[in-house]
């Protein structure tokens, strides 16, 4: 007999429907799964066999063939356990005709324990979004119910394979396979450290405000203890709130990585990822035999903080070029190519030299010129070209340290940032562009008109700093952001001059202090 059960699989962060075809015929007892399954899917044979038997059903000792259609797309994950088990029960005649007909209108997702208990699986949210419509009811594990609610899908959550069969046979009411909705208390925003706590470093604060307002990348260079990490950790507190579309996109990525269960809720805060400098290029950018998102995608619509920037391996840093330029990562393998979104704000911090004392008036630098040159050379010119703002942090004087902190709070800065972003949203309405940093060439020409005398300023800067054409574009984008912060309709020469103060002086490497 033949049975068809609807399920889903993932390609990147998008789902596509899969029809699980189960055929049971006479012959030697075999159990095969075809349709480009990976190792996780192939292992489902043993889990399904044990789950069916331990749920009180007879496992058919016949030739069982499972086809996952469409066969040309690779299938991965453990969510096929439940549809395969249900398909075997339907094809073997263990379900009544009415139950088998009811099964045809469901979409099944879930891993099975050996005792038949449904276990959570990764990527439920994007899979449900891809097939969501008013006529489809999904069957998902109870632990994945928050993802079902996040996308507004219709679903039931049986706890075991036996419960699902009893519900199909109308032996259990709907209430028995549904978790009642309990209104949750409004989520409290996390308490983030405040910019008002930072003493001194007015220039760095200004640069980070510009970065937050326009989505620009920042490199902070300074002696140990000058507040680089302190400033970076306060940066999320001045970012604008997530839109509904942005929140859903982030949640899809975390669902694919099976991290939703750890948060137990839809993501509403911008991500802040700070991987250690020993991270591999695959872990940073994403990949593997079955490509998975890396840190750059987990930081999508948020912040990627790379402390000790020059301590990362050169190969690891170079893989940042594509996401910094395109806002996405394309991972190609022999049998598939996957694209993940990776539109983040890069905040990088580093010391001026390996020992950290280059330019320190109180401690001598112990590094040789060769060591300093090698240290700086890890950051290539093309990578530095993709950084909009470079800030040198000077040591905080005792007089500044000993007096109460001055300057605007995170709330005050955030209000200005939100106002600037609102101006950009109005400007780019109807286009994929969300901030000044992501403007296209056409948009730069349209919205970054130069005032009188600007040509001379930019030409002089290009000669002095060795700026590339990409760097000049970034200067214009950043100047546009400063104008937005000030509520100005057009870019002024003062905005260009301020931006050029944040450009690196040494194009062969990192600027000296």
Phi, psi and omega per residue, in radians:
X1 nan 2.785 -3.080
X2 -2.153 2.409 3.090
X3 -2.389 2.480 3.092
X4 -2.056 2.293 3.125
X5 -2.273 2.312 -3.123
X6 -1.418 2.438 3.075
X7 -2.575 -2.871 -3.097
X8 -2.564 2.751 3.012
X9 -2.432 3.058 -3.076
X10 -2.038 2.508 2.906
X11 -2.325 1.855 -2.977
X12 1.224 -2.196 3.071
X13 -1.906 0.329 3.106
X14 -2.044 2.501 3.137
X15 -1.710 2.799 3.015
X16 -2.502 2.578 -3.056
X17 -1.295 2.455 3.109
X18 -2.181 2.316 3.039
X19 -1.700 2.068 3.108
X20 -1.556 1.835 -3.127
X21 -1.676 2.178 -3.122
X22 -2.095 2.131 3.106
X23 -2.060 2.262 3.078
X24 -2.087 2.126 -3.096
X25 -2.362 2.919 3.116
X26 -1.215 2.641 3.133
X27 2.487 -3.081 3.109
X28 -1.071 2.429 -3.125
X29 -1.064 1.947 3.078
X30 -2.423 2.799 -3.128
X31 -2.502 1.857 -3.101
X32 -2.188 2.538 3.106
X33 -2.112 2.173 3.139
X34 -2.178 2.968 -3.111
X35 1.868 0.662 -3.129
X36 1.001 0.915 3.068
X37 -1.416 2.564 3.027
X38 -1.585 -3.010 -3.049
X39 -1.078 -0.691 3.140
X40 -1.039 -0.721 -3.122
X41 -1.238 -0.713 3.126
X42 -1.085 -0.631 3.131
X43 -1.206 -0.231 -3.140
X44 -1.087 -0.400 -3.129
X45 -0.981 -0.810 -3.110
X46 -1.229 -0.700 3.131
X47 -1.140 -0.758 -3.119
X48 -1.135 -0.767 3.140
X49 -1.009 -0.871 -3.132
X50 -1.149 -0.715 -3.111
X51 -1.100 -0.724 3.133
X52 -1.118 -0.820 -3.127
X53 -1.142 -0.759 -3.101
X54 -1.333 -0.140 3.044
X55 -1.606 0.031 3.066
X56 1.647 0.248 3.126
X57 -1.864 2.721 3.052
X58 -1.480 2.241 3.084
X59 -1.479 2.203 -3.069
X60 -1.159 2.176 3.109
X61 -1.570 1.146 -3.128
X62 -2.391 -3.019 3.108
X63 -1.470 2.001 -3.093
X64 -1.940 2.169 3.091
X65 -2.129 2.194 3.114
X66 -1.996 2.179 3.093
X67 -2.039 2.213 3.101
X68 -1.743 1.858 -3.057
X69 -1.839 2.390 0.186
X70 -1.350 2.384 -3.011
X71 -1.276 -0.317 -3.055
X72 -1.429 -0.164 -3.129
X73 -1.819 2.355 -3.118
X74 -1.155 2.443 3.114
X75 -1.971 2.298 3.107
X76 -2.429 2.828 3.119
X77 1.842 2.974 -3.122
X78 -1.797 0.087 -3.052
X79 -1.259 -0.132 -3.133
X80 -1.492 -0.122 3.138
X81 -0.987 -0.891 -3.069
X82 -1.148 -0.848 3.118
X83 -1.110 -0.603 3.103
X84 -1.145 -0.789 3.137
X85 -1.088 -0.786 3.136
X86 -1.130 -0.659 3.111
X87 -1.134 -0.695 3.101
X88 -1.123 -0.749 3.117
X89 -1.110 -0.683 3.132
X90 -1.222 -0.761 -3.102
X91 -1.224 -0.478 -3.115
X92 -1.483 -0.109 -3.122
X93 1.504 0.183 3.128
X94 -1.269 -0.311 3.095
X95 -1.824 2.560 3.048
X96 -1.200 2.884 3.137
X97 -1.068 -0.686 3.137
X98 -1.135 -0.735 3.127
X99 -1.164 -0.712 3.119
X100 -1.118 -0.667 3.095
X101 -1.184 -0.657 3.093
X102 -1.124 -0.633 -3.132
X103 -1.109 -0.571 -3.092
X104 -1.086 -0.423 -3.066
X105 -1.684 0.119 -3.124
X106 -1.848 2.792 2.995
X107 -2.080 2.106 -2.992
X108 -1.877 2.305 3.074
X109 -2.446 2.326 3.048
X110 2.767 2.514 3.006
X111 -1.519 2.587 3.140
X112 -1.953 2.297 2.940
X113 -1.342 2.929 -3.097
X114 -1.138 -0.391 3.112
X115 -1.611 0.104 3.110
X116 1.609 0.059 3.104
X117 -1.310 2.436 3.085
X118 -1.395 2.273 3.117
X119 -1.995 2.665 -3.105
X120 -1.157 2.711 3.096
X121 -2.339 2.813 -3.076
X122 -1.458 2.622 3.008
X123 1.385 0.337 -3.108
X124 -1.113 -0.724 -3.102
X125 -1.026 -0.990 3.137
X126 -1.101 -0.544 3.115
X127 -1.181 -0.733 3.110
X128 -1.182 -0.651 3.115
X129 -1.074 -0.678 -3.066
X130 -1.177 -0.446 -3.086
X131 -2.063 0.115 -3.044
X132 -1.136 2.205 2.978
X133 -2.761 2.909 -3.046
X134 -1.166 -0.243 -3.081
X135 -1.748 -0.077 -3.052
X136 -1.853 2.237 3.011
X137 -1.922 2.228 -3.116
X138 -1.722 2.604 3.007
X139 -1.941 2.017 -3.081
X140 -2.310 2.768 3.084
X141 -1.123 2.620 3.135
X142 -0.972 -0.623 -3.111
X143 -1.179 -0.268 3.126
X144 -1.732 0.177 -3.044
X145 -1.116 -0.574 -3.129
X146 -1.121 -0.572 3.086
X147 -1.221 -0.647 3.071
X148 -1.115 -0.717 3.112
X149 -1.232 -0.558 -3.122
X150 -1.097 -0.565 -3.115
X151 -1.796 0.011 3.081
X152 1.293 0.423 -3.117
X153 -1.398 2.718 2.993
X154 -1.481 2.259 -3.074
X155 -2.719 2.792 2.974
X156 -2.174 2.773 -3.043
X157 -2.331 1.231 3.043
X158 -1.133 2.595 -3.105
X159 -1.500 -0.422 -3.099
X160 -2.436 2.901 3.047
X161 -1.104 -0.676 3.101
X162 -1.076 -0.711 3.105
X163 -1.083 -0.705 3.118
X164 -1.092 -0.794 3.140
X165 -1.108 -0.748 3.123
X166 -1.093 -0.646 3.091
X167 -1.194 -0.709 3.099
X168 -1.094 -0.593 -3.137
X169 -1.507 0.128 -3.122
X170 1.069 0.494 3.054
X171 -1.604 -0.192 3.066
X172 -2.232 2.403 3.090
X173 -1.282 2.889 3.131
X174 -0.999 -0.626 -3.085
X175 -1.107 -0.437 -3.099
X176 -1.308 -0.333 -3.136
X177 -2.036 0.371 3.094
X178 -2.234 2.364 3.060
X179 -1.546 2.132 -3.092
X180 -1.077 2.516 -3.138
X181 -1.360 2.137 3.100
X182 -1.943 2.025 3.124
X183 -0.980 2.257 -3.122
X184 -1.649 2.604 3.057
X185 -1.095 2.517 3.101
X186 -0.956 2.338 -3.102
X187 -1.164 2.235 3.085
X188 -1.453 2.342 3.103
X189 -1.126 2.410 -3.135
X190 -1.108 2.542 3.113
X191 -1.392 1.954 -3.120
X192 -1.783 2.587 3.084
X193 -1.064 2.629 -2.975
X194 -1.774 2.493 3.072
X195 -1.080 -0.442 3.141
X196 -1.126 -0.305 3.137
X197 -1.359 -0.316 -3.079
X198 -1.418 2.165 -3.137
X199 -1.663 2.264 -3.092
X200 1.278 -2.711 3.096
X201 0.957 0.795 -3.139
X202 -1.092 -0.646 -3.130
X203 -1.139 -0.768 3.134
X204 -1.120 -0.703 3.094
X205 -1.064 -0.741 3.121
X206 -1.099 -0.759 3.139
X207 -1.087 -0.721 3.140
X208 -1.210 -0.581 3.056
X209 -1.112 -0.750 3.089
X210 -1.092 -0.743 -3.136
X211 -1.069 -0.773 -3.140
X212 -1.152 -0.637 -3.094
X213 -1.236 -0.552 -3.068
X214 -2.092 0.020 -3.125
X215 1.297 0.546 -3.063
X216 -1.552 2.683 3.111
X217 -1.547 2.533 -3.033
X218 -2.295 2.423 2.988
X219 -2.087 2.132 3.101
X220 -1.879 2.253 -3.129
X221 -2.152 2.259 3.139
X222 -3.037 2.895 3.104
X223 -1.107 2.739 3.054
X224 -0.988 2.382 3.104
X225 1.514 0.140 -3.139
X226 -1.517 -0.063 3.029
X227 1.806 0.334 -3.100
X228 -1.110 -0.933 -3.141
X229 -1.144 -0.638 3.127
X230 -1.038 -0.775 3.127
X231 -1.192 -0.747 -3.112
X232 -1.079 -0.717 -3.115
X233 -1.220 -0.321 3.085
X234 -1.609 -0.165 -3.100
X235 -1.068 -0.749 3.130
X236 -1.009 -0.444 -3.113
X237 -1.238 -0.203 3.124
X238 -1.942 0.065 3.119
X239 -1.363 2.621 3.111
X240 -1.209 2.766 3.133
X241 -1.161 2.762 3.105
X242 -1.282 2.478 2.950
X243 -1.378 2.903 3.122
X244 -1.045 -0.724 3.138
X245 -1.125 -0.747 3.128
X246 -1.140 -0.745 -3.134
X247 -1.086 -0.737 3.141
X248 -1.152 -0.689 -3.134
X249 -1.138 -0.736 3.103
X250 -1.114 -0.770 -3.117
X251 -1.085 -0.627 3.090
X252 -1.069 -0.758 3.137
X253 -1.097 -0.791 -3.130
X254 -1.198 -0.512 3.062
X255 -1.168 -0.752 3.096
X256 -1.033 -0.642 3.132
X257 -1.479 0.073 3.127
X258 1.041 0.697 3.134
X259 -1.873 -0.036 3.140
X260 -1.160 -0.658 -3.131
X261 -1.075 -0.479 3.135
X262 -1.360 -0.460 3.098
X263 -1.615 -0.431 3.104
X264 1.054 0.353 -3.135
X265 -2.889 2.844 3.042
X266 -1.154 2.407 -3.090
X267 -1.258 2.246 -3.141
X268 -2.144 -0.076 3.130
X269 -1.970 2.549 3.104
X270 -1.111 2.347 -3.120
X271 -1.132 2.598 3.018
X272 -2.310 1.846 -3.100
X273 -1.916 2.302 -3.137
X274 -2.350 1.271 -3.136
X275 -1.127 2.665 3.095
X276 -1.240 2.677 -3.065
X277 -1.205 -0.158 3.077
X278 -1.509 0.052 -3.110
X279 -1.055 2.549 3.119
X280 -1.450 2.856 3.127
X281 -1.155 -0.575 3.108
X282 -1.168 -0.759 3.131
X283 -1.155 -0.559 -3.129
X284 -1.328 -0.825 -3.015
X285 -1.631 -0.407 -3.051
X286 1.806 2.794 3.126
X287 2.610 -2.589 -3.017
X288 1.807 2.980 3.123
X289 -1.065 -0.702 2.927
X290 -1.865 1.791 -2.963
X291 -0.968 2.250 3.092
X292 -2.144 2.719 3.127
X293 -1.132 2.555 3.071
X294 -1.823 -2.940 -3.088
X295 -1.076 -0.599 -3.126
X296 -1.136 -0.564 3.092
X297 -1.402 -0.605 3.060
X298 -1.149 -0.368 3.084
X299 -1.607 0.101 -3.093
X300 -0.973 2.328 -3.084
X301 1.115 0.296 3.125
X302 -2.425 -2.411 -3.003
X303 -2.185 2.339 2.947
X304 -1.937 1.940 -3.120
X305 -1.788 2.047 3.114
X306 -1.945 1.677 3.080
X307 -1.409 2.660 -3.040
X308 0.942 0.953 -3.011
X309 -0.935 -0.767 -3.094
X310 -1.336 -0.118 3.101
X311 -1.505 -0.266 3.034
X312 -1.167 2.586 3.104
X313 -1.146 2.636 -3.102
X314 -1.064 -0.721 -3.137
X315 -1.110 -0.621 3.108
X316 -1.163 -0.745 -3.141
X317 -1.175 -0.621 -3.071
X318 -1.168 -0.458 -3.141
X319 -1.236 -0.161 3.100
X320 -1.314 -0.242 -3.044
X321 -1.016 -0.874 -3.076
X322 -1.083 -0.910 -3.140
X323 -1.107 -0.605 3.117
X324 -1.166 -0.523 -3.112
X325 -1.532 -0.743 -2.982
X326 -1.892 -0.247 -3.106
X327 1.288 0.326 3.098
X328 -2.719 2.863 3.140
X329 -2.187 2.234 3.076
X330 -1.916 2.099 -3.111
X331 -1.969 2.102 -3.101
X332 -1.916 2.302 3.034
X333 -2.212 3.040 -3.034
X334 -1.004 -0.666 -3.020
X335 -1.921 -0.058 3.122
X336 -2.845 2.740 3.065
X337 -2.216 2.228 -3.058
X338 -2.174 2.435 3.084
X339 -2.055 2.228 3.104
X340 -2.025 2.481 3.071
X341 -1.213 2.543 -3.124
X342 -2.695 0.999 3.121
X343 -1.699 1.682 -3.062
X344 -2.283 2.903 2.999
X345 -1.721 2.124 3.130
X346 -1.536 2.162 2.983
X347 -2.037 1.953 -3.120
X348 -1.985 2.560 3.133
X349 -2.428 2.469 -3.129
X350 -2.728 2.811 3.032
X351 -1.473 2.836 3.138
X352 -1.291 -0.296 -3.133
X353 -2.759 2.993 -3.117
X354 -0.999 -0.717 -3.136
X355 -1.417 -0.305 3.082
X356 1.529 0.017 -3.016
X357 -1.878 0.137 3.103
X358 -1.110 2.092 -3.082
X359 1.552 0.003 3.119
X360 -1.332 2.126 -3.109
X361 -1.267 -0.216 -3.047
X362 -1.947 -0.338 3.140
X363 -2.249 2.399 -3.137
X364 -1.395 2.471 3.066
X365 -1.335 2.291 -3.111
X366 -1.748 0.109 -3.086
X367 -1.532 2.487 3.057
X368 -1.404 2.799 3.083
X369 -0.982 -0.619 3.127
X370 -1.146 -0.747 3.126
X371 -1.096 -0.740 3.135
X372 -1.132 -0.754 3.125
X373 -1.097 -0.748 3.129
X374 -1.135 -0.679 3.139
X375 -1.092 -0.814 -3.125
X376 -1.229 -0.558 -3.049
X377 -1.202 -0.237 3.091
X378 -1.103 -0.446 3.138
X379 -1.735 1.801 -3.041
X380 -1.276 2.817 3.080
X381 -1.032 -0.816 3.103
X382 -1.024 -0.637 3.098
X383 -1.223 -0.741 3.127
X384 -1.116 -0.524 3.093
X385 -1.068 -0.460 -3.079
X386 -1.581 0.069 3.080
X387 -1.777 2.199 -3.020
X388 -1.420 -0.677 -3.005
X389 -2.272 2.241 3.063
X390 -2.085 2.215 -3.048
X391 -2.171 2.300 3.022
X392 -1.689 2.147 3.137
X393 -1.724 2.171 3.097
X394 -1.616 2.702 3.100
X395 -1.029 2.519 3.125
X396 -1.369 2.209 3.119
X397 -1.202 2.694 -3.132
X398 -1.050 -0.651 -3.134
X399 -1.083 -0.631 3.091
X400 -1.303 -0.660 -3.128
X401 -1.177 -0.594 -3.015
X402 -1.473 -0.173 -3.123
X403 -1.860 2.785 3.137
X404 -0.999 2.536 -3.134
X405 -1.086 2.447 3.109
X406 -2.078 2.913 3.122
X407 1.918 2.967 -3.089
X408 -1.244 2.622 3.064
X409 -1.378 2.942 3.094
X410 -1.050 -0.647 -3.136
X411 -1.113 -0.708 3.128
X412 -1.175 -0.752 3.120
X413 -1.137 -0.737 -3.117
X414 -1.077 -0.644 3.115
X415 -1.078 -0.724 3.099
X416 -1.181 -0.681 3.124
X417 -1.096 -0.795 -3.140
X418 -1.075 -0.734 3.117
X419 -1.077 -0.721 3.110
X420 -1.149 -0.715 3.117
X421 -1.140 -0.613 3.102
X422 -1.118 -0.655 3.071
X423 -1.112 -0.683 3.124
X424 -1.215 -0.675 3.097
X425 -1.063 -0.727 3.093
X426 -1.147 -0.654 -3.110
X427 -1.182 -0.729 -3.037
X428 -1.760 0.283 -3.113
X429 -0.986 2.327 -3.132
X430 1.506 0.065 3.115
X431 -2.157 2.820 3.105
X432 -1.217 -0.264 -3.097
X433 -1.181 2.300 -3.116
X434 -1.977 -0.276 -3.122
X435 -2.713 2.877 -3.084
X436 -1.036 -0.623 -3.097
X437 -1.079 -0.352 -3.046
X438 -1.863 0.288 3.129
X439 -1.101 2.522 3.037
X440 -1.440 2.983 3.104
X441 -1.037 -0.708 3.125
X442 -1.100 -0.708 -3.136
X443 -1.226 -0.612 3.084
X444 -1.045 -0.804 3.138
X445 -1.121 -0.577 -3.076
X446 -1.385 -0.715 -2.980
X447 -1.900 -0.058 -3.113
X448 -2.073 0.887 3.106
X449 -1.149 2.336 -3.068
X450 -1.523 2.475 3.069
X451 -1.384 3.020 3.094
X452 -1.087 2.373 3.138
X453 1.546 -0.124 -3.111
X454 -1.231 -0.595 -3.129
X455 -1.020 -0.730 -3.137
X456 -1.140 -0.680 3.132
X457 -1.121 -0.826 -3.088
X458 -1.215 -0.653 3.110
X459 -1.118 -0.759 3.103
X460 -1.112 -0.698 3.122
X461 -1.150 -0.680 -3.140
X462 -1.108 -0.702 3.112
X463 -1.220 -0.757 -3.047
X464 -1.266 -0.761 -3.042
X465 -1.701 -0.156 -3.088
X466 1.163 0.669 -3.067
X467 -1.232 2.450 3.055
X468 -1.487 3.016 3.082
X469 -1.086 -0.650 3.084
X470 -1.097 -0.711 3.135
X471 -1.116 -0.684 3.103
X472 -1.107 -0.693 3.078
X473 -1.065 -0.711 3.140
X474 -1.179 -0.601 3.069
X475 -1.056 -0.784 -3.138
X476 -1.152 -0.736 3.122
X477 -1.083 -0.761 -3.119
X478 -1.194 -0.668 3.079
X479 -1.090 -0.658 3.083
X480 -1.069 -0.648 3.112
X481 -1.184 -0.738 3.108
X482 -1.075 -0.710 3.084
X483 -1.083 -0.680 3.103
X484 -1.140 -0.694 3.103
X485 -1.088 -0.570 -3.140
X486 -1.590 -0.002 3.136
X487 1.253 0.410 -3.111
X488 -1.585 2.466 -3.131
X489 -1.265 -0.615 -3.067
X490 -2.189 2.749 3.064
X491 -1.256 2.439 3.089
X492 -2.001 2.831 -3.135
X493 -1.050 -0.590 3.125
X494 -1.083 -0.604 3.112
X495 -1.176 -0.712 3.112
X496 -1.124 -0.750 -3.130
X497 -1.106 -0.693 3.119
X498 -1.128 -0.746 3.140
X499 -1.061 -0.750 -3.094
X500 -1.126 -0.357 3.056
X501 -1.212 -0.333 -3.133
X502 -1.761 0.187 3.116
X503 -1.588 2.473 3.122
X504 -1.129 2.533 -3.075
X505 -1.570 -0.424 -3.076
X506 -1.982 1.762 -3.087
X507 -1.266 -0.151 3.092
X508 -1.455 -0.184 -3.138
X509 -3.072 -2.527 -3.127
X510 -1.526 2.430 -3.120
X511 -1.104 2.560 3.073
X512 -1.353 2.740 3.076
X513 -1.365 nan nan
